[in-house]
Amino acid sequence: MSDNILEMRGITKTFPGVKALQDVTLEVRRGEIHAICGENGAGKSTLMKVLSGVYPHGTYTGEIVFEGQEARFGSINASEDRGIVIIHQELALVPYLSVAENIFLGNETRGRAGLIDWHKANSEAAALLERVGLAELPVTPISQLGVGKQQLVEIAKALSKEVKLLILDEPTAALNDNDSEHLLELLRQLNAQGITCIMISHKLNEIAEIADRTTIIRDGRTIETIDMKDPASTQDRIIRGMVGRDLEHRFPERTPQIGEEMLRVEGWTVHHPTQHERVVVEDASFTVREGEVVGIAGLMGAGRTELAMSLFGRSYGSNITGRVYKRGEEIRLRSVSEAIAHGLAYATEDRKRYGLNLIEDIRRNISAAGLGKLARRGWVNGNEELKVAEEYRRDLNIKAPSVLSVVGKLSGGNQQKVVLSKWIYTDADVLILDEPTRGIDVGAKYEIYTIINRMVAAGKAVVVISSELPELLGTCDRIYTLAFGRITGEVPAEGATQERLMELMTMEKETAR
Amino acid sequence: MTAIASLREIATRNLRQSGIMIAFVAIVALFSFLHPNFLSPGNLTNIVLQYSYILILAIGMVIVIIAGHIDLSVGSLVALTGAVAATVVVREGMPWWMGVLAAIVVGLIAGLWQGFWVAFVGIPAFIVTLAGMLLFRGLTWLVLDSISLSPFGGTYYQIANGFQNGLLGGYGYDVFTLLIFGIAVVGYAVSAWRNRQGALRYQQAVEALPLFVLRIVVVGAVVMWFAYQLAQSRGLPNVLILLAILIIVYSLVTQRSVFGRHVYAIGGNLNAAQLSGVKVRKVNFAIFVNMGFLASVAGIVFSSRMNGAQPGAGEMFELDAIAACFIGGAAVTGGVGRVTGAMIGGLIMAVMSNGMQLMGVDQSVQQVTKGLVLLLAVAFDVFNKRRAAGGR
């Protein structure tokens, strides 16, 4: 197999409590554009981090063969030296430095006396910019460029490192159609010049347009690699590969008992917090009823989290318009404490950054949002707090030696149970759970679903945001799909298929209704 | 749980706290060995008097640090509040309490000012208080016309230099002092017992009973010995009463109040605190107003002790207060720290300065030693954290 520039064999990578990759195999031929597809959390980015040395040799098992030689990268620099360059989803440019400075950052060519020859650097940068078709001066600060142009600067940076294998992680996720088109065109040109590309993307039409072969990853395993020239390689086939899972017995049984309307959102529009002209959520309307689990499906960047956080006391965005009604009465949610007072709860998708105080114990994390219930005249009843924490530890089966254990040391599933405990304790009527099972193992997922069922059985309304379609189909009564900031569909979970949802979630702007 | 296992459990779980206690005891033992007069009644009284204002500042500072901020302006604020008090009492001849009141008002205003910039404008506290350090120093010079104002005399002087002595008589020792300390020890024992019972009621792990009793007895004995030393000397210093009240109140505020919880939440994870409904701005604002208040208290104590106000008063106090917090286990990244820890950190520095002064160690060596102690204390923290993370 001498035409393979890269072979990754039997790659297994585990994080505490989670198997992110399991025996993954990836073969990339020299000179092709190879797409990698999979749901969020399937393990695509982890695989690329293994390849590029972000997770150094020794932290995973398996073998990487690059250009016929076994590669053991200890760092990003090691993989870059061999010509593997990764461009991450979040661009890694320094906003206050110039284009040229960014291109050569960490890779500065030193002249005499070890000083950088900026004239030389700038002229080399100009040549690279021409290669990627970016008509900007090398001395322009990055912050003055739009996202599309920044993406091109990233590629110019990769080219400066004499790249052989270019990896792009969702390169067009943040781009508009024009910029995306331009970027894809550039990839084709670079490919013609002999650079092999790996592209991770959710946009199936792009993959169909540009990729030679596609590898589908699901739940940390390779499903199949298909040749895109094969007429059987339709978008439907990719979708099936991405989602095809057994739904049996992964979700606890529940008989829905749906009551009155609990929350209604009308014409909710949110703009980006700093780029005020950019619309992130556009005219979204939805309802949730008592005892109902409503799902929100959407791919990364569709505006799911932004919708939820802007509702939750304007924790995200600017220039928010729209109306919210609870039990038929209009309510105002100008701050998080107002939202909590009106019975809203939002459990974040990123519990480590936004959900928990990792250096504090279970007890105080559980009481953090509902401290008012434990306090009289500003003094916290510590014994009562312990009692409450113990109750939740028992009820939600939080596995820890004691409620005084530090939350940062718990597994993902147990951390998530602490987050849920915190919000249940606020006596919220509407709980918005953003990726409630992200990064936790199957057993803990089942427990989380059980908790959700118990919440709706108690007459609460639950909104589940998830990238995992089986999860939505298995837990929800109704599902809204979100694409590019708009609600593109509303389907009852009964009888809905993952293929139907994925279709609505990938609906392009023009056709979105 | 057996006593030994329980002891080990406490030692490992609270390595930082116990480490600092051991260090403190070791330093005291070292100096008492090196210098016979170190543990003399007169010298113990001196340590309390000499360092009280740093300890008062450290109480406010540890709250600032737990929330993830820093305050560099407190030294200048000590000077400014002292200068205002001196102007009122010495220059204008008004009664002592007018001076105290004026100083506190000025401290609160300074706190409001800095809190506004930190909490509502969103400027990092480092910058705001660096500006405050220059600003308040300049105002001090302005108020004082760049000259010293003294003496206060009278009641104002008694605040930091007076003693409660002879209220109940005694033979060569002050019964009142012993009584107050006796009540304090009993109070400590009772509250510790109630805590233990509460924890037991909620099925929490507690130390074994013999160990618990031993702890109470040791603490009681050390405190009563200290009280006996004071009683033999000049009695109970007013400053010590003030300090004790502040420590008790602020320990309760940080550990048991909603406000205290919010301070820890902000320092532990700002985003999570915000999304849990903590009113971050209001809390940050209150933290700086409180710091201004405590700086004014320290300013009153210091000016009283100096029996006057000097343009250069309070220089480097902020650094001593900050060092006390970090030696006492507060984390630079916020979210961690205790009032009691900061007090022990401050006492370690106090004991070291005092001990080295007694021994006639050169000022330069004293500074070098203090610097190294601060560095080692924090290095110990970092080492611990890394070990804990590795053992996960």
Interface residues (C-beta under 8 A of the other chain):
Chain A: P16 F312 G313 S315 S335 V336 S337 A339 I340 Y346 T348 R353 Y354 G355 L356 N357 L358 I359 E360 R364 S367 A368 A369 L371 G372 A375 G378 W379 V380 G382 N383 L386 K387 E390 S402 L404 K409 K422
Chain B: G198 A199 R201 Y202 Q203 Q204 A205 R256 S257 V258 F259 R261 H262 Y264 A265 G268 N269 N271 A272 A273 Q274 L275 S276 G277 V278 K279 A331 G335 V336 R392
